[in-house]
Amino acid sequence: MTDVLTEEELKSHLIRYPEWHRESVGGVACVRRIWIFDNFIDAFRFAGRVAELAEKYNHHPQLTVSWGELAVAWWSHDAGGVTQADLEMVALCDHLST
Ligand SMILES: C[C@H](O)[C@H](O)[C@H]1CNC2=NC(N)=NC(=O)C2=N1
């Protein structure tokens, strides 16, 4: 199991990913970003691209699709917090949206 990043480590990593924010889901730390779209179907299609990435790397986010908005939250369930694996997925997600 990989180690959960400390708050300081996470804070320093997130400087490179300004659209991502440290939040928590059910008391567990995560990193979360919201993408804005013109409508529901565009948000849903982008969610599908993130889902394919998750399947490829066997590391899965929480995806919340709503009209014009997709929220993506990453944390490592097995570690109970944010690990290097989540940061790698953050970088891949950002690359998707360039
Ligand atoms: C059995 C399967 O490989 C594991 O459950 C994987 C699946 N995807 C995962 N995704 C995330 N975010 N954390 C995990 O610990 C995790 N574990």
PDBQT file of the ligand as one rigid body, heavy atoms in Angstrom, charges set to zero:
ROOT
HETATM    1  C1  LIG A 101      -9.260  -4.509  -6.765  1.00  0.00    +0.000 C 
HETATM    2  C2  LIG A 101      -8.919  -3.163  -7.398  1.00  0.00    +0.000 C 
HETATM    3  O1  LIG A 101      -7.671  -3.261  -8.056  1.00  0.00    +0.000 OA
HETATM    4  C3  LIG A 101      -8.751  -2.134  -6.297  1.00  0.00    +0.000 C 
HETATM    5  O2  LIG A 101      -9.964  -2.059  -5.585  1.00  0.00    +0.000 OA
HETATM    6  C4  LIG A 101      -8.416  -0.720  -6.846  1.00  0.00    +0.000 C 
HETATM    7  C5  LIG A 101      -9.469  -0.222  -7.804  1.00  0.00    +0.000 C 
HETATM    8  N1  LIG A 101      -9.434   1.229  -7.957  1.00  0.00    +0.000 N 
HETATM    9  C6  LIG A 101      -9.026   2.023  -6.933  1.00  0.00    +0.000 A 
HETATM   10  N2  LIG A 101      -9.207   3.357  -6.983  1.00  0.00    +0.000 NA
HETATM   11  C7  LIG A 101      -8.863   4.164  -5.972  1.00  0.00    +0.000 A 
HETATM   12  N3  LIG A 101      -9.066   5.497  -6.056  1.00  0.00    +0.000 N 
HETATM   13  N4  LIG A 101      -8.337   3.646  -4.855  1.00  0.00    +0.000 NA
HETATM   14  C8  LIG A 101      -8.120   2.335  -4.679  1.00  0.00    +0.000 A 
HETATM   15  O3  LIG A 101      -7.630   1.909  -3.610  1.00  0.00    +0.000 OA
HETATM   16  C9  LIG A 101      -8.441   1.451  -5.769  1.00  0.00    +0.000 A 
HETATM   17  N5  LIG A 101      -8.231   0.129  -5.707  1.00  0.00    +0.000 NA
ENDROOT
TORSDOF 0
